[in-house]
Amino acid sequence: MKILIPVDSSKAPLAPIAQLAALHRAGADIEALVLNVQPLFSRHVSQFTSRQARDAWRAERGREATARAVQELAAARVPYRVITEAGRRDECIAAVAKREGVVLTVINERRPGPIERYALPAGLVGLTALLLTAE
């Protein structure tokens, strides 16, 4: 059974790995597909950088983002494969799931804090973070 685990550099997507390890130890035939989606660059950035440089940057960022998941899956001896894609996150997750014949996609997102949930409209969260970190 193929299980897709979309990851980024945060810890939140790693939470389900313990359950996958337990399923594997119980005898379930699992193959974990660790997916990291890197952003596409705008036309303005792309015109000043080479495709090779952009691909190298995405590959490096992909390795960094998947390192923890790979480490945990290897320690639990769960068979896995790493996939790095470039594009919109939701579209890439759906495309990889369809292409690979995934049975289950495990998504564990970071929950917004109380300030993000109640006090600020969604568009102001990023602006507030920038203002709070500015010197």
C-alpha positions in Angstrom: 0.0 0.0 0.0 1.4 3.4 -1.1 1.1 6.2 1.4 1.9 9.8 0.4 3.5 12.0 3.0 3.8 15.6 1.8 6.5 17.4 3.9 8.0 20.8 4.2 10.7 22.0 6.6 8.3 22.1 9.6 7.8 19.3 12.2 4.0 19.0 11.7 4.1 16.6 8.7 6.3 14.2 10.6 3.7 13.3 13.2 2.1 10.4 11.2 5.4 8.6 10.7 5.1 6.9 14.1 1.8 5.4 13.1 3.1 4.3 9.8 6.0 2.6 11.6 3.6 0.8 13.9 1.5 -0.4 10.9 4.7 -1.7 9.3 5.8 -3.5 12.4 2.3 -5.1 12.6 2.9 -6.6 9.1 1.2 -4.1 6.8 2.9 -3.8 3.4 3.6 -0.1 3.3 5.7 2.0 0.9 5.9 5.6 2.0 6.3 8.3 -0.6 7.9 11.4 0.9 6.9 14.4 -1.3 8.3 17.9 -1.1 6.9 20.6 -3.4 9.2 23.5 -4.2 7.8 26.8 -5.5 8.0 27.9 -9.1 9.9 31.2 -9.7 8.2 34.2 -11.2 9.1 35.2 -14.8 11.1 38.1 -13.4 13.3 35.9 -11.3 13.6 33.2 -14.0 14.9 35.7 -16.6 18.0 36.4 -14.4 18.8 32.9 -13.3 19.6 29.7 -15.2 17.4 26.7 -15.2 20.3 24.7 -13.8 20.7 27.1 -10.9 17.0 27.0 -10.1 16.9 23.2 -10.3 20.0 22.9 -8.0 18.4 25.3 -5.5 15.2 23.3 -5.5 17.1 20.0 -5.1 19.0 21.3 -2.2 15.9 22.7 -0.5 14.1 19.4 -1.2 16.9 17.4 0.5 16.8 19.7 3.5 13.0 19.5 3.8 12.8 15.7 3.5 15.9 14.8 5.7 13.9 14.4 8.9 11.2 12.2 7.4 13.8 10.1 5.6 15.7 9.7 8.9 12.6 8.6 10.8 11.4 6.2 8.1 14.9 4.7 7.8 15.1 4.2 11.6 11.7 2.5 11.6 12.8 0.4 8.6 9.7 1.5 6.6 10.3 1.3 2.8 10.2 4.8 1.4 10.9 6.8 -1.8 11.6 10.6 -2.0 9.9 12.7 -4.6 10.6 16.4 -5.2 8.3 18.4 -7.5 8.0 22.0 -8.5 4.7 23.8 -8.7 1.6 24.6 -6.7 1.5 22.4 -3.6 -2.1 21.2 -3.9 -1.8 20.5 -7.6 1.5 18.5 -7.2 0.1 16.5 -4.3 -2.9 15.5 -6.4 -0.8 14.7 -9.5 1.7 12.6 -7.6 -1.1 10.7 -5.8 -2.8 9.9 -9.1 0.4 9.0 -11.0 1.8 6.8 -8.2 -1.5 5.0 -7.4 -1.5 6.2 -3.8 -4.0 4.7 -1.4 -3.7 7.2 1.4 -2.3 10.8 1.6 -1.4 11.8 5.1 -1.5 15.6 5.7 -0.8 17.0 9.1 -0.7 20.8 8.9 0.4 23.3 11.5 -2.5 24.7 13.4 -2.8 28.5 13.6 -2.3 30.1 16.9 -5.0 32.0 18.8 -3.9 35.3 17.4 -4.0 34.0 13.8 -7.4 32.4 14.4 -9.3 35.1 16.2 -7.5 38.5 16.2 -6.1 39.0 12.8 -7.6 38.6 9.3 -5.6 36.2 7.2 -4.0 38.8 5.0 -2.6 40.7 8.0 -0.8 37.7 9.6 2.2 37.9 7.2 2.4 41.7 7.4 2.3 41.5 11.2 5.1 38.9 11.3 7.2 41.2 9.1 6.6 44.2 11.3 7.4 42.3 14.4 10.7 41.0 13.1 11.8 44.3 11.5 14.5 46.1 13.4 
